[in-house]
Amino acid sequence: MNTSETATTATAVLHWLASLAPTRLTGSAGERAVQSAIATRLEAAGYRVDWQGFRFPPHIYGGMAMHFGMALSFVFLGMHSKLLSAIGLLFVWYSFRSEAKHRRHVLRRVWPTVATQNMIATLPARTQTRRRIVCVAHADSAYTGLMFDPAVLKQVAAPPPKFLPFLRKQLALPMASILALAAVQLLASLGLYQPSWLVLAVLCFAPAVAFVLNADVLLRDTVVPGAADNLSGCAAQVVLAERWARERQDDVELVFAFTGAEEAGTGGAAHLARSMKGLWNPSDTDVFVLDTLSNGTLYALEEGELDRVPQPEDLLAAAKAASVTATQRELETYVIPAGATDALPFLVEGYRALALTCIDPEQHAPRNYHHPNDTADRVDPEQLEASTAVAWALIESRAKPE
């Protein structure tokens, strides 16, 4: 399919986009090719296209391996200086928490960066803007490793026992372990407690597992096709954008952002949210993230890598109603066990934001998640079209005057 042809379904657009690049690593030519093709198509539909260039460290798994590896190194440093060990552990804990919670880099600043970009297609309101609706889908694809093998992922992503609810966030235990190690080393430096090697080994177990799993992804250096995650969201946005151009409301501005560096740590969304604070008023702006709209059941995600971040009640209610309108099924919520979507940086910056994503309840993740099998021919077309219909109903409902 070339860009002059009109694809009437998200599935057709997905297969067109998949033909443009086999993979789309952050900062790669494939990532840019997909964004550029979409830009050409949406310009033809009447959208203004803007580009935001930025630099970002491309390997989130390398960053996590660095954090947990350094934490383990600081434990060994305790053989020579308990105080320096405690200070180092606290620094690692602070650095990772800053990145996970506030989308701010500390230690990861030393990681090499690559040039990448956001592509933003805007159809401004014809009159005074009453509401702005921003739809976001990332264009890049992910690295893979042992943790994304379906059998392993099914166990890793499974909800914890009810009596251990804090483990619902997968990184909560290794982070708590690092904090406990810092406390133990600090007490030892003051002569108040001398930990045994057994205590240190137990506390090091969770960070060591996190280090090994992330180092495995780093060493494999293998990028997946990412058809469901997230050409499906990009394809849906193309269909939604072209339909809105035909059925627009004069006092509503629609923005379709195709971000880079999401798989590297929501870099594009963080850059976009911060750079647009002076232009997009959070009080009249809704942000909807369309990420992996097939290979599972559609859910509204609750964000937060270490702490649960509440979903905006008005957007969640609108999404549930839109799902009933489009599919006669009420949308349920799903708590993210690890990672984040492009919604989190917008929430951090004070916007109302909500992500729609498909989750296979048996896999506890989308089917073929971050796996080499995430190809266009394995994307469920029926679910993709249903998810796109829900997104359209949501846009329509939020565009109506209150």
N, C-alpha and C positions, 0 to 999 in steps of 0.2 A: 504494500500500500504506500502511495506517496502522499505528501501533505495536501495535495489538491483534492484528494478524495475525501468524501465526508463519511466517517464511520459513525453509524447510528447507535452502536453499542459500546460499552466499556470494554467488553471482551475483544472486539475488533481493534480498538485503540491499543489495548495491551499487547496484542500480537504484533502490531506495527512497531510499537516502542521496543519490544523484545528483539526485533530484527535489526535494530540500530546498533546494538552493542551487546556482546555476550555477558559482560560484567560491568559494574559501574562503581569502582572503588572511589572513595573520597579523593577529589583532586585529579581524577583520571580523565582521559579523553572521552571515555564512555559516558561518564556522568555528564560532562558538558554536551555531548552529542544529543542525549535525550532531552536535556533542558532546551537546547537550541532548536530542535525539531518542534517541540511544543510551542516555543516562543513564536516561531514562524507561523504555525497554525493559528494561534490565538490572536496574533496581530492581524491576520486575514479576517478574523471574526470581529475585529474592531477594538481589541484591547490595546492599552498602552503597556509596553513591556519595558521594565527596568531591570538592570543587573546590579547586584551587590557583590563585589569581590572581597574576599577576606582570606586570612591564613588560619590554619587550624591543624593541630597534631592529628594525624589520620588514624592512629591505632589505639582505640579505647582499651583493648585487651592488653596491649603493651603497657599502657598507663596503669592498669590495675595490677599487672604482674610487677611493675616497678614499685608500686606502693606496698604490696604485701611482701615482696622480696626484701625491700628495705626494712620493713618491720621485723622480719626474721633476722636480718643482719644486725639490727640494733639489739636484739635479744642476746646474740653472741657477743656483742660489744660489752654487755654487762659482765663478762668474765674479767674485764679490765677496769670498767668504770660504770657502776650501777647508776650514778646520776646522769651521765651522758646517755646511757641506754634509755632511761626514763624520758629525758628531754627529746631524744630522737623519736621514740615511740609516740609521744604526744604530738610531735610535729607531723608525723605520717598520718595519725588519726585526724588531726585538724585539716590537713591537706585534702584527704579523701572526702571528708565530710563537706568541706567547702565546695568541692567539685560535684558531689552527688546531690547536695541540698540546694546550693545557691548557684550552680553552674559557673563557678569561678575557679580558675586553675591556680594552683600554687606549685607543687612539685612537677606537675605535668608541663609547666612552662619550659622545662629543660628538654622536653621531647621535640625532635625536629618537626617543623610544620610544612604544609603544602598549600599551594594556592588553590582555592575552590571558590564557589559562588552560589548565590541564590538568584533565581529568576522569578520576578514578580510581575504578574499580569493583572492589570487593573482596568475595570470599567467604571469610571467615575459616575456619580449621580448627575443627572441632567439639571436638577434643582439643588437647593440646599440639602446637604446630607443629613438625613434623619438617623440612619443606622449604617454601620459598616460591617460587612460580614467577610471575614478572612478565612479562607480554606487553605490548609497547609498539607502538602504531601512531599516526602523526601524522595530525591531522585537517585541517591546512592544505594549501593548494595553492600552486604556485610562480609566479614571474614567468617570462617567456620573452624571447627575443631571438635575434639572428643565430646565436650559438653553438649554439643548440638546433635550428636547421634540420637536418633529417635528413642532408643531404649534408655540411654542415659538421661536425656532431657525429660522423659516421662517421670523418672524418679526425682531428678533434681528440682523440677518445677512443681511437683505435687504439693498440695497444701500440707502444712505440718499438723501433728496431732493437736486436738483442741486445747489440751492443757499446756501447749507451748505456742501460744498465739504470736509471740514476738518473732518467731522464726518464719512468719509469713513473708518477711523481707529477707531474702537469701543472704544478703551481706550484713545483716544485723549481728549474727554470731561472730564472724571474723572481726568486725569492728569492735564489738564488745570485748572480744578476747585481747585486741591490741590495747584497749583502754585498761583492762585488768592487768596486762603485762606491765604497762607503764606504772600503775599503782604499786604493783609488787616490787618493781625495781626501785621506785622512789622510797618505799618503806625500807628496803634493804640498804639503800644509800644512807639512810638515817639511823641504821642499826636497830630498827624496830622489828624487823622480820627477815628471816633468811630462807628464801624459797628453795625447795628441793628441786632436783632435775626433773622429777616426776611431775611436779606442779607446773614447771615451765613447759614441759613437753605437752601436757594436756592443753595448756593455754595456747600453745603454738599450733595445735592440730588444725583448727579451722582456717587461720591465715595461710598455713602451708597448703591446704587443699585448694584454696582460692588462688594461691600463687601458681600451683602446678597446672590447674585447668586453664588459667589465662596465659601462662607461658606456652602451653601446648598450642593455643590458637596463634600466638605470635610466631612460634617456630614453624608451624605448618605454612603460614603465609599464603593461604588459599582463599580466594574470593568467590562467592556464590553468585548465580545468575540473578536472584532476587526478583522473580516475576511477581509472586504474591506480595513479597516484602521488598520494594513497595511500588512496582510498576502498576499494581492494581489501583493504588490510591492515585497515582499520577493519571492513569487512564480515566478513572472516574472523574477527576477534576477537569479533564479536557471535555468530556461529555457535558458535565454540569456547566462549564464556562460557555460552551456553544449554545446550550439551551437558554442560559440566562441572557445571552446577547439577543436572543429572539423574544424573550418573555420578561424583560427587565422591568423593574419599577423605578420611576424617575428619581425618587428621593433616597435610594439605597445604593451604596457603593459596594461592589463585589470585587474582592481581591483573591486571586489564586496564586499562592506562593509554592514554588517547587524548590525545596531547600537542598543544599549540599551538606555533607558532614553530619547527617543525623546518626548514622551508624558509628561514627567516630565519637559520639557523645553529644548529640543535639546541638552541634556547633552552628549550623545555619539558622536554626530557630532562635538560638540565644543571640546571635548577631542581629537578626531581624527584629526581635522584640526590643532590644536595647536601642537600636538605631531609629525605630519608628515611634518611640515614646512621645516625641514632640509633635508628631503628625497624626498619629492614631490615638484619639482620646479613649482611654479604657472604659469610660462610662457609656459610650455608644458603639463600642466595638465588640463583636462576638468572634471568637476564634474556634474553628473546628478543624481538627487534625484527622485526616483520612489515611490510615496506615494499616496495610494488609487487610483488604476488604474481601478476602476469600479464604478458602481452606479452613473453615471452622464456622462457628456461630457468632453473629455480630454482637458485640458488647460495647458498653460505654466504660472506658477504663478509669480507674482511680489511680492517680499518679503518686510518685514518691519512691525513691530508691531505698532510703533508710527509714523515713517517716511517712505515714499516710497523709496525703494532701487532699483535703476535702474537694469534692466536685462542686462546681457552681450549680446551685439548686435549680435556677431558672433554665440553664442549658440542659441539665439532665432531664428535667420535666419535658422540655421541648423535644429532646431526642426520643424519649419514650413514646410521646404522642406521635411523632413522625414515624416511628417504627410501626405503630399500630395502623396508621394511615396507609403506609406503603405495603406492609406485609401481614397485617393482622396479628402481629406478634409483639408483645411488649418487650422492650429492650431491658436486659438485666445489666448489672454492673459487675466488673471484674477487677480485683485488686492486683496490680502488677507485682509479681514476686521479685523481679530484678530489672534493672535498666529503667528506661523512661522513653516517652515519645516526645515529639516536638511540642506537645502541649505544656510540658513542665516549665520550660524557660518563659513562656508567656504567663503562666501562673505566678512564677517567681517575680516577674516584672509588674504584677498587679492587674493583668488582664483576666477576663473570664475566658476560660479555654476548656475544651473537652475533646478527647480523642475517641474515635470509633475504630474498633479493631476486631477481627475475627479470631476466636480461640476455639480449638478443638477440645471439648471437655475431657476426653480420654487422654490426650497428649499434654494438656495443660499449656498449650501453645498452639499457634497455627500449624497445620500440617506442613512438613518440609521446612520448618522454621530454621533459618540460617544454615541450610543444608544444600549440597549440590543438586538435589532433586527439585529445588524450587525453580522450575522451568515453566514456560508459558503453557505447555501442553498439560501440566499438572495442576493448573489453576481451575477451580470449580467455577464454570461460567454462570451457572444459575445463582450461586451465592454472590458473585461479583455484581450481577445485575440487580439483585435484591438489595445489596448494600448501597449501590449507587442510587436506587430509588429512595431508600431511607434518607440518604444525604440530600437529595433534591427536596423531599418533603420537609426536611429540617430547615433548609434554606428558605423555602417558601413561607414556612410558619414564622420564622424570625424576621422575614422581610415585611410582613404585614404590619400595618399600624396597630399599636396596642389599644 
